[in-house]
Amino acid sequence: MNRGHPSRLRNQTQSGTFARLFTVADANRALPLVRRITRDIVSHCHTLARQHALRGDQLARRNASAVAALDRRAEAVVRQVHGLIAELEAIGCRLRDWETGKVDFPSVLNGREVYLCWILGEAQVSHWHDRDAGLSQRRPLPVSRDARRRSARLRTS
C-alpha cells in the first residue's frame, strides 16, 4: 500500500463539477488566496513524498514502529491536503497538479467552455486551455481590444 504517497491525492484533484465561471479579472482577484492555499498543498505533498521514501527505507529494515509512526504522520498530512483542496473547490477552482501547483479556473472564452490556467510562481492568470487538454496545451490569453489600444497609445506617445 502507498500510504502517504502523493499519487493517492490524484483522484481527489480530478473530480467535481463547478457552479461558477471565472472571468480573467475574477481569477486574478482570487489569486492571493489561491496562491497561499496552493503553496501549502505543494509543500505538504513534497513532505508526503519524502515520508513515503522514508517509509520504504523503514520497511526494508523491518522497523514496524517507525513505519506506523510515518503512516500516522502521513495520514494527518493527507487530511490537511484534502482540506486545502476543498478550500480551492469552495473558491470554484481546481488543483490539477500538486507538483507544479497548476490550478484551473472554469471559464468561457469566445463562447467555448475552457479553463483559465495558473501555475504557482506566475504573477497572474495569463493562460488557458480546453477542458480536455493538459499543461502541454496551455495557450496565452488573447490580448483584449482595450489592452491593444493602450499599447498602441504608448507606442505613439
N, C-alpha and C positions, 0 to 999 in steps of 0.2 A: 504494500500500500504506500502511496506517495503522500503521507501526512505532511502537511505544511508546504508542499511544493506549490509554487505559484501557478502551475498549469491547472490546478484544481479550481482556480478562480476564473478560468477562461469562459466557461459556460455562463457564469454569473454576469459577465460583461456583454454577452451577446444576445441577451433576451430582453423582452419587454416591448411595449408599444409606447408611443408618445402622444400626449394630449396637447402638446404645444409645438408651434413652429416658430423659429427664430429668424429675425432679420439679422443682418451683419451687425447693426448697431446694438440689437438686443444681446447677441452673443458676446460682443466686446464689453458691454456693461456687466455681464455676468462673470467675465473672465477673472477679476481679482479673487472671487470666492472659488471659482472652478480651479484656478491655478493653485491655491493653497490646498484644496482637497486632493487634487491630482498629485501634487508634490508629496503629500503624506502617503498616498496609495503606492506610488513608485518606491518610496523609501521603505515602507512596510514589506513590499513584495521582494525587494532586494534582501531584506532581513530574512524573509522566508527562504529564499534561495540559499543563503548562507547556512541557515539552520538545517535545511534539507541535506546539504553536503556534510555538515557535522553529524547528522543523524546516520548517514551512510557509514561514516568512519566508526561511530559507536556501535552500529550493527555488526560491522566487520570484527570489532573487538569483543562482541557479545556482551556489551555493557548495557544490560536491560534497564537499570535505574537511570542512566544518562539518556537513553532513548526515550523513556517515559517522560522525563523532565523536558526534553526537547519537544516532544509531542504536545505536552500541556502548553508550553510557550507558543508553539506554532498555532495551536487551536485558538488561543487568545488573540494572536495577530490576525488570523483569518477572520475572526468575528469583527475585529476593528476594521479590516479592509471591506468586509461586506457592508458594514455600517456606512463607511465612506462612499462606497459605490451607490448605496441607497440615497445618500445626500445628493450625489450628482444626478441620479434619476429624478429626485424630487425637484431639482432645478429644471430638469427637462432635457438634459444631455446624457450622453452615453460614453463610458470609458471603453475604448476599443483595443488598447494595447497598454498593458501595465509596464512594459519595459521602456517604451518611448514616452509614455504619458499622452498618447493620442486620444483626443476627445472629439466626438461628433455631436453637432447640433442639428436637429432636423430643420429643414428649411425648404423654401420653394425658390427656384432660380429659373427665370424665363419660362414659367408655367410648369416646370418639372420638379417633382419631389427629389431633393438631394440632401446631402449632409454638408454643412459648413464644417471645416476640419481645422483643428488646432492641435499643436504638439507642444508639450511642456518645454519652455525655453523661448518660444516665439512671443513676440511683443503683443501681437493681436491676431484675431481670426482673419486670415487673408487667403485661405484656400477652400476648395470644395471638391466633392467627388460624388458620383452617382451612388444611389443607395446600395447597389450590389457590388460596388468597386472597393478596392482596398487602398492602402497607403501609397502603393506604387502608381496609382492613377489619380493622385491629387493634382488639381489644376489651380492656378492663381485665380482669384475672383476677378471678374471683369471690372474695369475701371468705370465708374459712373460718369454720366454726362457732366454733372457738376464738377467732379474732380478733373475731368479733361479740360473744362473751361478754366478752372482755377490754374491748372498747369500752363495752359496757353497764355493766360494773362501774365503769369510770372515770367514766361519766356519773352514776351513782347514788351515788358516794362523796362 
